[in-house]
Amino acid sequence: MPQNLILSRLPESQLSALTRYLVPVDMSLGMLLSEPQRPIEHAYFPLTGLISTDALTSSGESVEVGVVGREGFSGLAGLLGHSQMQHSVQVQGAGSALRIRMPVLREEFLKGGVLAQLVYDFVYLQMVQVSQSVLCNRLHAVDARLARWLLTSADRSESEQLMLTQEFLAQMLGSRRSTVTVAAGELQRRGMIEYKRGKIRISDRVALESVSCECYQIVKTAYERVLG
């Protein structure tokens, strides 16, 4: 069974303090884990699947600023003592997770030790991801951003097949659906991806990496260095 990397690296003493509070849950596609201005009641440690953090406008538009797989968890703001956040967190790739009440996790986190260090590492990786996304969305063409986002999602979910509609892709990239349709169609024409009915499979990773902007390798290198 796949393991969450943070939980799997805890010493027995810290893991046992959390284990009896961890509840297995299924994460369905589109499931909201936390909403803007709402209390963050739980943290979710993915075992499989993909979690997305999205920045929202007052009119309801959204742009994806970070994705999390089994290397991390959702609910970081709550763990750091902030009961609410400005962003939306939802399941982008269906899977499974271990859920825990935020007060329980925060109590153990404040004791320090290995859990605290692993959380700090995760915070750093999230900062790398978010800051690179800002630069990428501002400076790079949509085809390069699409390639980066597909590769990043595949890395975090550890799967070359993704369940993504073009509408959802457009929301994540902050682009018009028609623009994303053209970009995805070109990647498919060149044999890098296969796209059909909301399913995308990366069929030529090397070629897709060559189309992606430098942001992908920058983030990937950071993850490899920290996670080993």
Steps between C-alpha positions, in 0.01 A plus 500: 500500500638847412608705797496870569864606510466725804324240710733223384807697615378569852667320791280243670435728797349780290319269260333309782378828649312568174404153376183453705367832370567428130185411306518343150290693246432486129572822312259539210578724204401861579456436873553823697742459790485863611329816377593869528401661830384167645657323799770245412383205704715218362832425338508242220812288439465354148597141434399522134344775290565870469396810696491849345520841666327769293505877528156651440364835384180660630332409169579131547796464262785281623865425431684198636799602712608167647442126493563241770541125479609247757809706585287742702157584636220756479414746776839666543349832606310332781809320620684832520227644721277673245146369522407621151668559164430706190532215252297198397640150547344219301570152369637520149573128462283242675675284756519417869630679807530492876305778670573641844340775707710815482527562879648152549759547225589851616556385858755243382658746254563754776705242689765532229716206406493318168139593417580870524806465275305303239230768503764771452637308201149480357448874555820568307389283207163674492677836490712385207191379316290810562773751420588318177132488403476877535796551268374236258148639472637847438778430249456171318283391207196284563641190327810505721287559810265218405793261455647608836169457678435154352849381594474642851158340554632167374800520735292583807234236424763247383289417197534579131121501463300798622125561515467858378240683293602789276281729708690400811833543321399849396411591858830366629705685239301821520440488123201479269368156428547550125868585556557189709314287244739611226807445720386152610414411142850593386663291773282207393578551132871482581451173691583633846160438656182308428184688588148359491185572700668666793787251517854607423786252475860613464629283216841663440639652820838593352337698220255664740787609724669659199188712438456595865655819632796503739262528795433127494863402544554762771215361709586138422861551610386653830273203571771247416752677723267523800320166468797296381 
